[in-house]
């Protein structure tokens, strides 16, 4: 576990979760990229709608935002 922490820069908690997940699925999974906080200012109504939708779909807001931004970046590079 300490090798994951040192080599990949993940927290001990993340490393532990990774090991549990790998053991339970009997397959290796990629170590997730390190994450950091990215603050943006959004309209209150948009934030409320995102929270409601994420709760309904049982998805973390960070996961949904990352997916949307990745798609947006892919579209940008495809057009330019």
C-alpha positions in Angstrom: 0.0 0.0 0.0 2.8 2.4 0.8 4.2 1.9 -2.7 0.9 3.1 -4.2 1.0 6.2 -1.9 4.6 7.0 -2.7 4.7 6.1 -6.4 1.2 7.4 -7.5 0.8 10.2 -5.0 -2.6 8.9 -3.7 -3.7 9.1 -0.1 -3.5 6.1 2.2 -7.3 5.9 2.1 -7.3 5.8 -1.7 -4.6 3.2 -1.8 -6.5 1.0 0.6 -9.7 1.3 -1.4 -7.8 0.5 -4.6 -6.3 -2.7 -3.0 -9.7 -3.8 -1.7 -11.3 -3.2 -5.0 -8.6 -5.1 -6.9 -8.8 -8.0 -4.4 -12.5 -8.3 -4.7 -12.5 -8.3 -8.5 -9.4 -10.4 -8.9 -8.2 -8.0 -11.6 -5.8 -5.1 -11.7 -7.4 -1.7 -12.2 -5.7 1.5 -13.2 -4.6 3.7 -10.2 -6.8 6.8 -10.4 -5.1 10.1 -11.2 -4.4 12.4 -8.3 -7.2 14.9 -7.8 -7.4 18.4 -6.5 -10.0 21.0 -5.8 -11.1 23.2 -8.7 -13.4 26.1 -7.6 -15.8 27.7 -10.1 -18.5 30.3 -9.6 -21.9 29.1 -11.0 -25.5 30.4 -10.7 -27.3 29.1 -7.6 -30.1 27.5 -9.7 -27.6 25.6 -11.8 -25.8 24.2 -8.7 -29.1 23.2 -7.2 -30.2 21.4 -10.4 -26.9 19.6 -10.6 -27.1 18.4 -7.0 -30.7 17.1 -7.5 -29.8 15.3 -10.7 -26.6 13.8 -9.3 -28.6 12.6 -6.2 -31.2 11.0 -8.5 -28.6 9.2 -10.5 -26.4 8.4 -7.5 -23.4 10.0 -9.2 -20.8 12.2 -7.5 -20.8 15.7 -8.8 -17.1 15.6 -9.4 -17.5 12.5 -11.6 -20.3 14.1 -13.7 -18.4 17.4 -14.1 -15.2 15.5 -15.1 -17.2 13.5 -17.8 -18.8 16.7 -19.2 -15.5 18.6 -19.3 -13.7 15.6 -21.0 -16.4 15.5 -23.7 -16.1 19.2 -24.2 -12.4 19.0 -24.5 -12.6 16.2 -27.0 -15.1 18.2 -29.1 -12.9 21.2 -29.0 -9.9 19.3 -30.3 -11.9 17.6 -33.0 -13.1 20.9 -34.3 -9.8 22.8 -34.2 
